[in-house]
Amino acid sequence: MAAMPISDSDLLCDPATPYHGFTFRDGYFTHQCWPGVRLIACTGDESVVIDACEAAPCRGGWGIEAYDGSRLNEEPYSLHHMLAGEALAPQFVGGRVYQANLRMWDCVKVTQKMSRPMRVKRQLDAFELYKRRGASGTTGAGILS
C-alpha cells in the first residue's frame, strides 16, 4: 500500500486489518473513497472521461452518424441501432461514442449525470444489421456524449 499513489485517508478501508480490510482483489480495485474525496485529474476538461477501477477505453468514435456506418473497434456502427431506435438518438448525431469494458455506473464524464440508463440488444456490426433489417446480438452498454 505504501507504493500506491492513493493513501489510507482517501479510501474507505481499515489500515489496522490485514490487506486494509479488502477481502478480495476486486475489493481494492473497486474501492470506495471517503465522502468528499474523489480522485480526478483534469477537472472541468470536457474531453476527459473518468474510468472506474481497471476499465480503460477500447476505442472511441467521433462524428457519429445515424445510419451510415461510423466505425468503432474496426467495425461499422449505426447510432440508430446502438440506441434501439430511441427518439433521443438524433441528439447524439455528430457526437462521440466511448467503448470500454464497464458497467453503466462505472464511467461518466466529470460533468455528466446518468439520467436514463438503458440496455440495448446490439451486435458488433450494426451496419450489417441495418442493411438486413434483422435483429440479434448480445446485450451491451456504452457511454454517449
C-alpha positions as CSV (number, residue, x, y, z in Angstrom):
1,M,0.0,0.0,0.0
2,A,2.9,2.4,0.7
3,A,3.8,2.4,-3.0
4,M,0.3,3.2,-4.2
5,P,-0.5,6.8,-5.4
6,I,-3.5,7.0,-3.1
7,S,-3.5,6.9,0.7
8,D,-5.5,5.3,3.5
9,S,-7.0,8.7,4.2
10,D,-8.6,8.6,0.7
11,L,-10.1,5.1,0.8
12,L,-12.8,3.6,2.9
13,C,-10.6,1.0,4.5
14,D,-9.2,-0.2,7.8
15,P,-5.3,0.0,7.8
16,A,-5.2,-1.9,11.1
17,T,-6.6,-5.1,9.5
18,P,-4.9,-7.5,7.0
19,Y,-5.0,-6.1,3.5
20,H,-6.5,-2.9,4.9
21,G,-9.9,-4.8,5.2
22,F,-10.1,-5.7,1.5
23,T,-11.3,-9.3,1.4
24,F,-10.6,-10.0,-2.2
25,R,-8.6,-8.4,-5.1
26,D,-11.5,-6.7,-6.7
27,G,-12.4,-5.2,-3.4
28,Y,-9.3,-3.0,-3.7
29,F,-9.8,-2.1,-7.4
30,T,-13.5,-1.3,-6.9
31,H,-12.8,0.6,-3.6
32,Q,-14.9,3.5,-2.4
33,C,-13.5,6.8,-1.2
34,W,-14.4,8.7,1.9
35,P,-17.3,11.2,1.4
36,G,-16.0,14.3,-0.3
37,V,-12.9,12.6,-1.8
38,R,-12.9,11.9,-5.5
39,L,-9.5,11.4,-7.2
40,I,-10.0,13.2,-10.5
41,A,-7.4,14.8,-12.8
42,C,-8.3,17.4,-15.3
43,T,-11.5,18.6,-13.5
44,G,-13.5,20.8,-15.9
45,D,-11.9,19.3,-19.1
46,E,-14.9,18.1,-21.1
47,S,-12.7,15.8,-23.2
48,V,-11.8,13.7,-20.1
49,V,-13.7,10.6,-19.2
50,I,-13.0,9.1,-15.7
51,D,-12.8,5.3,-15.7
52,A,-13.7,3.2,-12.7
53,C,-11.2,0.6,-11.4
54,E,-9.4,-1.1,-14.2
55,A,-11.7,-0.1,-17.1
56,A,-10.0,1.6,-19.9
57,P,-11.1,2.7,-23.3
58,C,-11.1,0.1,-26.1
59,R,-11.9,2.6,-28.8
60,G,-13.6,5.9,-29.4
61,G,-15.7,7.2,-32.3
62,W,-16.2,10.9,-33.2
63,G,-18.7,12.5,-35.5
64,I,-21.1,9.6,-35.1
65,E,-23.9,9.5,-37.7
66,A,-27.3,8.0,-37.5
67,Y,-27.1,5.3,-40.2
68,D,-24.1,5.4,-42.4
69,G,-21.7,3.1,-40.6
70,S,-19.5,5.2,-38.3
71,R,-16.5,3.0,-37.4
72,L,-15.7,1.9,-33.9
73,N,-13.3,-1.0,-33.0
74,E,-12.7,-1.6,-36.7
75,E,-16.4,-2.3,-37.2
76,P,-19.1,-0.1,-38.7
77,Y,-21.7,1.0,-36.2
78,S,-25.2,2.6,-36.5
79,L,-26.2,5.1,-33.9
80,H,-29.8,4.3,-34.6
81,H,-29.3,0.7,-33.7
82,M,-27.0,1.3,-30.7
83,L,-29.9,3.2,-29.2
84,A,-32.6,0.8,-30.4
85,G,-34.4,3.4,-32.5
86,E,-35.0,5.6,-29.4
87,A,-36.4,9.0,-30.2
88,L,-33.5,10.6,-28.4
89,A,-31.0,9.1,-30.9
90,P,-30.8,12.2,-33.3
91,Q,-29.5,14.4,-30.5
92,F,-26.3,12.3,-30.4
93,V,-25.6,12.6,-34.2
94,G,-22.2,14.2,-34.6
95,G,-21.2,13.3,-31.0
96,R,-18.7,10.7,-29.6
97,V,-19.0,7.1,-28.6
98,Y,-16.8,5.7,-25.9
99,Q,-16.4,1.9,-25.8
100,A,-14.9,0.1,-22.8
101,N,-15.3,-2.8,-20.5
102,L,-17.5,-1.2,-17.9
103,R,-20.9,-1.1,-16.3
104,M,-23.1,1.9,-16.9
105,W,-22.4,3.4,-13.5
106,D,-18.7,2.9,-13.7
107,C,-17.9,5.7,-16.2
108,V,-19.2,9.2,-16.7
109,K,-17.7,12.4,-17.8
110,V,-16.6,14.6,-14.9
111,T,-19.6,17.0,-15.5
112,Q,-22.1,14.4,-16.6
113,K,-25.0,12.7,-14.8
114,M,-26.5,9.4,-15.8
115,S,-30.2,10.4,-16.4
116,R,-31.8,7.4,-18.1
117,P,-29.7,4.2,-18.3
118,M,-30.9,1.6,-20.8
119,R,-29.8,-1.8,-22.0
120,V,-29.9,-2.4,-25.8
121,K,-29.6,-5.5,-27.9
122,R,-26.6,-5.0,-30.2
123,Q,-24.1,-6.7,-32.3
124,L,-20.6,-5.7,-33.4
125,D,-21.5,-5.0,-37.0
126,A,-24.7,-2.9,-36.5
127,F,-24.4,-1.5,-40.1
128,E,-24.9,-5.0,-41.4
129,L,-27.9,-5.3,-39.1
130,Y,-29.2,-2.1,-40.6
131,K,-28.8,-3.4,-44.1
132,R,-30.5,-6.7,-43.3
133,R,-33.2,-5.1,-41.1
134,G,-32.7,-8.1,-38.8
135,A,-32.4,-8.3,-35.0
136,S,-30.0,-10.3,-33.0
137,G,-27.0,-9.8,-30.8
138,T,-25.7,-9.5,-27.3
139,T,-26.6,-7.1,-24.5
140,G,-24.1,-4.2,-24.2
141,A,-23.7,-0.8,-22.7
142,G,-21.8,2.3,-23.7
143,I,-21.4,6.0,-23.0
144,L,-22.6,8.5,-25.5
145,S,-21.8,12.2,-25.2
